[in-house]
Amino acid sequence: MSGAPGISETVQLLAEQHGLERALKLFPDGVRAAAERGLRPLGDPPKGTSPIVSPAPIFNPTRFEKVE
């Protein structure tokens, strides 16, 4: 798979993660085109929308500790 000409490392990694190694070998142009379409944003957010619409939750490992 790493020898496929014109296939970026990102596309190779995505194909590997989703079990598409064989499809990438057989149809490299189709898999590359699909990955590029899937990685593009759908569109611009509405005007006035903050870049951070909702903050990501913060992982707090102490929440899982047992208190004795």
Secondary structure, DSSP 8 states (H G I E B T S, - for coil): -TT-TT--HHHHHHHHHTT-HHHHHH-HHHHHHHHHHHHS-S----TT--S-SS------GGGGS---
